[in-house]
Structures are given as C-alpha cells and as structure tokens.
C-alpha cells in the first residue's frame, strides 16, 4: 500500500514523526519552516495523525511537498537512500506503508549516508 491508501475505519494515532537532520536540511532551501520552531539541519519531531505509515507520510507531504520526490521513487516506494523505522524497527518492505501505528508510535525517517 502506498501513501494515501490507509485502511478506513481504523483509529487515528497521534504518532511522533522524527525527521533526521540530513532530511531537514532539504527543507531550508524550500523556504518551508514548521510552526513548532524546528529548524533546518536539526532533527525535527512532529506530532502527526495517522493510523498507519501511509497516513503519516500523506500528512508529511501535505505539510512539506518538496520531500515527496526526495523520499519516494517514481513507483511510490522509498528511494534506496531512505529508511523508515517504526518503533525502532526498520520498515521491512520499502513499498508497503501499511504498518499500523499505535498512539505512542515513533516513525523515524533517515537518509542513508555513504562514503568514508
């Protein structure tokens, strides 16, 4: 399931969405700033409604549209250089965002870095 295809009828969780600093720096160039005082280049923590990862991503892309093409490929899956962790566990399938969240869940988006 891709973003926007969360199952209807499920409760809405207020998950904590965490964006790693390597991702928030991309928002500085867009002129986008969050209302809660997070700054570009630092880790951001946002409370986001969503019953599953797809709904959380929809909310994220609604607030920060420039992240969609950076995080997702042309088929709607996570790009190779991006990882999502839900409650400390890596998302097992980069094309399946149907992982159900609890109200206490943390969704962490990270950019994989390489080099030496």
N, C-alpha and C positions, 0 to 999 in steps of 0.2 A: 504494500500500500504506500502511496506517496503522500506528501503533504496535502491536506485538504480532504483526505478520504477516511478520516477517523470515523469510528462506528457511532451512529446516532443512538441516543438513549443512555449512554454511559455518563457517569458523573463527571463534572468538570473539576479537575485537580488544579490547585494553585502551586505549580511546580516552581522550583528555583532553577532558572536558566543561567548558566555561567558561560561567558564568552572569554576564552583565553586572550591574553594581551596581543598575541600575534594576529588575532582576528579583529580586535577593536581598532587597531591602527588603520585598518582599511576604511573605517568609518570617518576618520578625521578628514580625509580628502573629499568626502561627500558633503561635508557641512552638516552632517547629522549629529546631533547630541541628544542623549537621553534626558528625560525630565528629572531623573533621580540623582543627577550630579556625577554620574560615572564619567570618566574622561578617556579619550582615545589613548591607546598604548598601555592601559591598565586593565586588569581583569574586571569584567562587568558582572554584576549579579542583578538579575531582573526576576520579579515575580510574574509568572505567565500562566494564564488559564489554559488548560488543555487536558483531555483525558488520555492522550497518547502522544508520542513523539511527533507524529504528523501535525497534530493541532498546535503544538508548541512551535514547530517550525513555521506554520502558517502565520502565527501571531508575530514571530520574529521578523519574517519577511514583510509583513504588513507595516511594521514599525521602521524597518531598515531594508528597503527593497534592494539596495546595492549588494547585500550579502547573498541574495539568491543565486546569482550566476557564479559567484565565487565559491559557494559551498556545494552546489548541485551541478551535475553534468547535464548534457542535452536530453538524456533519458529520465531525468529526475532522481537519479541516485547520487549518493555522496561522492564527491570527487576523491581521487586517490590520496590527495594530501590532507584530507579532513577526517577527523574521527569524532564520534559521538559516544559518550559514556553516560549510562543511566544508572544512578546509584552506585557508581564506581565500576560498573561492568561495561565493557565495550559492546556497542551495538553489533550483534552477530552478523547481520546482513545489511550491507550499505544501500540496499534498495527497499528494505522493509522497515517502515516507520510506524508500524502498528503496536510497538511495545507500549503496554498500558502503564500509566503512571499512577502513583498514589499521591495524596495531597502533600506528602513530605518528600517526594522525589526530587532529586537533583539531576538535571540534564546538563552535561558539560560538553561544550564544543571546543575542539582543539585543532590546531593546524599542525600537521606532522612536519617537523623540521629535519633537514638533512645537511650533510656537509661535515667538515672535520676541522 
